[in-house]
Amino acid sequence: MFERFTTDLRSVIVGAKQHAAAAAHGQVTLSDLAAALAVPRGNTADLWTVTSFPVSDAPDPASGPSSEPSSESDFDAGVREVLEESLRVALRQRAPHVGTEHLLAALVSSGAPDVAAWLDERGATASAADDLLARLAGGPGVEVLTAKPTPAEERRWQRATGARRSTSPFLTAIIVVVVIAVLFVLCVWGP
């Protein structure tokens, strides 16, 4: 999944980790993720009506451990669920990437209600996310992948998105010739 994250979405993840550390959260919470996403960047940059806010302005997370995020489990269960949902949103769109627009759509639709309300106050409503997804129609917008996917990664992603492979011209020509030959044989010798 992470190999399909755009550079902008990766910046959001890094920002969420920094926000969690500054707020002394044990793991990255949905509020940390929302606060990092609200920094104007990538495909969601034009949505934000409030562009700067103090760390204390982020939505209050559920109570949790107060140590630094560990390397084993940086994200709480809610963040993991939203990241997985952002992948599903990208797959439904048949997008070649998972970008900030997919994360926003996942946050406003399946994130915590207080986080969705906090995003709504800043201009990132569910309808704005839907409009953004419709406008991009699975295209990358201004976001890019960090590296060109390998052919194997590309095939896996195409299978996951259900993208149909185009038939090669050579195979198409063979099929046409066979069909014409069968029709010819049936017409000449009859049933």
Helices and strands as residue ranges (DSSP letters): G 2-4, H 7-22, H 30-37, G 42-47, G 55-57, H 77-93, H 100-110, H 113-121, H 126-136, H 151-161, H 169-189
